[in-house]
Amino acid sequence: MPRVLLIVNDIESGPRRLTQWLIDEHLDIDVRVGAAGTIPEPEALGDYDGLIMLGGGYMPDDTTGAPWLAREAELVRRALETGMPQLGICLGGQLIAHVGGGAVAANSGAPEKGSTPITLTEAAAADPLFGGLRTETAFIESHVDRITRLPEDAVLLARSEACELQAFRLGEAAWGLQFHPEAGPENVRSWNADELAALGFDKEELIAAADAAQPTTEVDARAMIAGFASLLRHPETSISEGS
């Protein structure tokens, strides 16, 4: 059974439904929490078949507020060097971009909250994670920071109206997402209405939109995770073979 290292960067941004999906894909999950100091040394990555990093309210280089990000960055770098499949969600995706030579900016552009229309690029059709998704889909967003420049040779896979760089692949086995495939309407319901209003969003409208999009959003989210899990079960599969 393939083993995946899953890193939680913020207790408010846990794996949620991702845990059950990974179990359904017959993966062994080792959950580590950054703030608890349990992230393993880069050398320990050899004990795993894949790496998943979740979101959090930090910049990827904020090693003062989140000192564990320095070690997490080393895990990302080691995975890039060895070709281990890795998936970064929100902060996790920004970390891959940062380590890979891209740029991430705080409070950049318009914030995105709630279910957001996502458009896949032409390159996504041949991608192991995105090839089975609808060209026009929707995922939960929750960010004010964003990637402003992709690493050299990264492939753009998805965009939104307010955020051009929604998803990318770096090399053959590293994916970064700005959106949250693991999140659903129940997460939107837990958000603070006053904080949303300060950003220009109405909580009830966000809940209604998330509820309406949920059935198809979950289908695409599960297809993406199934594609990632397939790479862990069949590491010999290339991008062209997996498309």
Stockholm file with secondary structure:
# STOCKHOLM 1.0

chainA/1-243         MPRVLLIVNDIESGPRRLTQWLIDEHLDIDVRVGAAGTIPEPEALGDYDGLIMLGGGYMPDDTTGAPWLAREAELVRRALETGMPQLGICLGGQLIAHVGGGAVAANSGAPEKGSTPITLTEAAAADPLFGGLRTETAFIESHVDRITRLPEDAVLLARSEACELQAFRLGEAAWGLQFHPEAGPENVRSWNADELAALGFDKEELIAAADAAQPTTEVDARAMIAGFASLLRHPETSISEGS
#=GR chainA/1-243 SS CCEEEEEESCTTSCCTTHHHHHHHTTCEEEEEEGGGTCCCCGGGGGGCSEEEECCCSSCTTCTTTCTTHHHHHHHHHHHHHHTCCEEEETHHHHHHHHHTTCEEETTCSSCEEEEEEEEECGGGGGCTTTTTSCSEEEEEEEESCEEEECCTTCEEEEECSSCSCSEEEETTTEEEESSBTTCCHHHHHTSCHHHHHHTTCCHHHHHHHHHHHHHHHHHHHHHHHHHHHHHHHCTTCCHHHHC
#=GC SS_cons         CCEEEEEESCTTSCCTTHHHHHHHTTCEEEEEEGGGTCCCCGGGGGGCSEEEECCCSSCTTCTTTCTTHHHHHHHHHHHHHHTCCEEEETHHHHHHHHHTTCEEETTCSSCEEEEEEEEECGGGGGCTTTTTSCSEEEEEEEESCEEEECCTTCEEEEECSSCSCSEEEETTTEEEESSBTTCCHHHHHTSCHHHHHHTTCCHHHHHHHHHHHHHHHHHHHHHHHHHHHHHHHCTTCCHHHHC
//
